[in-house]
Amino acid sequence: MSSKYYGDVIWTNHALTRLSQRGLTQKLAWTAFQYPEVSTRLDGQGTMEYKRSFGNSVITVIAKRNDRRQWIILSCWIDPPLPGTQDAKRRQWYQKYRQAGFWKKLRMQLFSLLTGRDY
């Protein structure tokens, strides 16, 4: 079970939802945030991107400080996505879509609209 406060960091509901959807543990995401191999400033508002490799995967964490100077984790993901997760299914769908011809793309889009599936 993920916690709103973990490792002296505040986790947004969005970040906690993404953890569960992407098969990530809060501990792995926190480790990537605390001990990044690469960190990049994303904007002038202090939003930062932290990346750390774990085997063949890279975990990315987006965070920024609030007015009280506390760190807030905004989002996180793993690349490549873990098999069976929503991100992996989206990636597979997109790869099929890119390789499809015009009529196949049209059918894929219609099927997605009719079923309400968010690939």
C-alpha atoms as one frame of an Amber mdcrd trajectory, in Angstrom:
protein
   0.000   0.000   0.000   1.385   3.370  -1.018   1.430   6.257   1.406   0.751
   9.965   0.830   3.917  10.674   2.867   6.890   8.427   2.210  10.563   9.181
   2.696   9.877  12.738   3.960   8.276  13.487   0.585   4.660  14.279  -0.286
   3.140  12.096  -3.011   0.258  13.462  -5.094  -2.781  11.292  -5.764  -1.734
  11.304  -9.427   1.712   9.910  -8.564   0.217   7.208  -6.309  -2.250   6.205
  -9.034   0.539   6.018 -11.599   2.624   3.838  -9.266  -0.117   1.233  -9.075
  -0.952   1.428 -12.795   2.682   1.038 -13.761   3.594  -1.757 -11.354   6.147
   0.385  -9.540   6.819   0.354  -5.834   7.001   3.579  -3.900  10.416   2.510
  -2.632  11.855   2.196  -6.163  10.455   5.572  -7.225  11.743   7.194  -4.023
  15.192   5.669  -4.597  15.258   7.120  -8.127  14.304  10.507  -6.673  16.820
  10.402  -3.791  19.739   8.936  -5.740  19.302   9.928  -9.391  21.899   9.269
 -12.048  20.538  12.208 -14.055  18.523  15.225 -12.934  17.138  17.907 -15.231
  15.272  21.165 -14.565  12.094  21.125 -16.653  10.898  24.709 -16.283  11.468
  28.005 -14.494   9.042  26.973 -11.741  11.432  24.469 -10.166   9.987  21.260
 -11.601  12.695  18.606 -11.801  13.038  15.271 -13.586  15.075  12.545 -11.875
  16.181   9.355 -13.618  17.838   6.214 -12.342  18.576   2.898 -14.058  17.601
  -0.403 -12.490  18.836  -3.230 -14.683  17.450  -2.661 -18.192  14.816  -0.202
 -16.970  14.910   3.513 -16.245  12.657   4.988 -13.590  11.713   8.641 -14.052
  10.299  10.824 -11.273   8.887  14.337 -11.712   9.028  16.481  -8.553   9.043
  20.046  -7.306   9.131  21.953  -4.027   6.031  23.603  -2.588   5.871  26.988
  -0.830   7.091  25.361   2.402  10.126  23.933   0.558   8.801  20.372   0.899
   9.363  18.013  -2.024   6.253  16.824  -3.847   6.342  13.866  -6.233   4.068
  14.738  -9.157   4.433  11.656 -11.368   6.654   8.663 -12.078   7.053   5.890
 -14.642   9.307   3.082 -15.795  10.684   2.613 -19.293  10.290   0.149 -20.850
   6.922  -0.459 -19.195   6.488  -3.620 -17.165   4.643  -6.412 -19.036   0.902
  -6.494 -18.430   0.657  -2.882 -17.243  -1.515  -0.238 -18.851   1.590   1.524
 -20.187   2.819  -1.694 -21.852  -0.575  -2.200 -23.509  -0.595   1.393 -24.765
   2.897   0.985 -26.179   1.942  -2.232 -27.994  -1.209  -0.600 -29.404   0.775
   2.421 -30.593   3.407   0.244 -32.291   0.667  -1.683 -34.118  -1.021   1.596
 -35.039   2.187   3.103 -36.463   2.758   0.063 -38.676  -0.837  -0.160 -39.879
  -2.121   1.087 -43.178  -4.840   3.713 -43.535  -7.849   1.349 -43.251  -6.382
  -0.599 -40.325  -5.694   2.692 -38.490  -9.255   3.783 -39.112 -10.611   0.477
 -37.739  -8.337   0.725 -34.691  -9.510   4.262 -33.973 -13.185   3.339 -34.381
 -12.799   0.294 -32.164 -11.117   2.440 -29.524 -13.929   5.021 -29.685 -16.725
   2.440 -29.623 -15.313   0.413 -26.742 -14.130   3.407 -24.725 -10.733   1.834
 -24.293  -8.001   4.329 -23.604  -4.920   2.867 -25.221
